[in-house]
Amino acid sequence: MANRFLILLLSLFLGACVSPGGSGGFLFNNYEGPFLITSNPTGARRAEGTVHCFLALGCIGNAGVGTIAKNAQINKIATVDYQYLSVLTILYTSTTIIVTGE
């Protein structure tokens, strides 16, 4: 019974925060990558939004593409990229969504 509880607990903690690019290193991650590319021109506008997670218990922030674009007055989205940072997998993670366009 104790083994089943331990497996359940570990799966909850290790699966709580998953980076957009998939799994990474257990101790530290800091990388970025493309998420979406459209046929719209890149344009001069760039905006971002970040979600911060602590101890895999709670997250705060807004990284919604629509919200980011609206706040930056981007009407035609060209690209959506992400930056991912984590320390000890569940201690701290942040995901930043970067939107460009015109």
C-alpha positions in Angstrom: 0.0 0.0 0.0 2.8 2.4 0.9 4.5 1.8 -2.5 1.3 2.7 -4.4 1.0 5.9 -2.4 4.6 6.8 -3.1 4.2 6.2 -6.8 1.0 8.3 -6.9 2.7 11.1 -5.0 5.7 11.1 -7.2 3.6 11.1 -10.4 1.6 14.1 -9.1 4.7 16.1 -8.3 6.8 15.2 -11.4 3.9 15.7 -13.7 2.6 18.9 -12.3 4.7 21.2 -14.5 5.7 20.2 -18.0 7.6 22.4 -20.3 6.2 23.2 -23.7 9.1 21.5 -25.4 8.7 18.3 -23.4 10.8 16.9 -20.6 14.2 18.4 -19.8 16.9 18.1 -17.1 15.9 17.4 -13.5 18.3 20.0 -11.9 18.1 23.0 -14.2 16.6 24.0 -17.6 16.8 27.3 -19.5 15.9 27.1 -23.1 13.6 28.6 -25.8 12.0 27.4 -28.9 9.4 28.1 -31.6 5.8 27.4 -30.9 3.9 28.8 -33.9 4.9 30.5 -37.2 2.3 32.1 -39.5 2.5 33.6 -42.9 2.0 37.1 -41.5 5.0 39.5 -41.6 7.1 39.7 -38.5 6.4 43.3 -37.8 7.9 45.6 -35.3 5.8 44.7 -32.3 7.0 42.1 -29.7 5.3 41.3 -26.4 5.5 38.6 -23.8 3.7 37.1 -20.8 5.0 34.8 -18.1 3.6 32.1 -15.8 5.6 31.4 -12.6 5.1 28.1 -10.7 6.4 27.4 -7.2 6.9 24.0 -5.6 4.5 22.5 -8.2 1.8 23.7 -5.9 0.6 26.9 -7.5 1.2 29.0 -10.6 0.5 32.7 -11.2 0.7 34.8 -14.4 -0.9 35.1 -17.8 0.8 33.7 -20.9 -2.3 33.6 -23.1 -1.4 34.4 -26.7 -4.6 36.3 -27.2 -4.2 38.4 -24.1 -0.5 39.2 -24.9 -1.4 40.2 -28.5 -4.3 42.3 -27.3 -2.3 44.2 -24.7 0.4 44.9 -27.2 -2.0 45.9 -29.9 -0.8 43.1 -32.2 -3.5 42.5 -34.7 -1.7 40.1 -37.0 0.4 37.5 -35.1 3.5 36.4 -37.0 5.3 34.1 -34.5 4.8 32.7 -31.1 7.9 31.4 -29.2 8.5 30.3 -25.7 11.2 30.4 -23.0 11.3 27.8 -20.3 13.2 28.0 -17.0 13.1 25.4 -14.2 15.1 24.8 -11.1 15.0 21.3 -9.5 12.0 20.5 -11.7 9.3 21.4 -9.1 11.1 24.0 -7.0 10.5 26.8 -9.5 9.4 27.0 -13.2 8.5 29.8 -15.5 7.2 29.7 -19.0 7.3 32.9 -21.1 5.3 33.2 -24.3 6.7 35.7 -26.8 4.4 37.1 -29.5 5.5 39.1 -32.6 3.5 40.7 -35.3 2.0 44.0 -36.4 
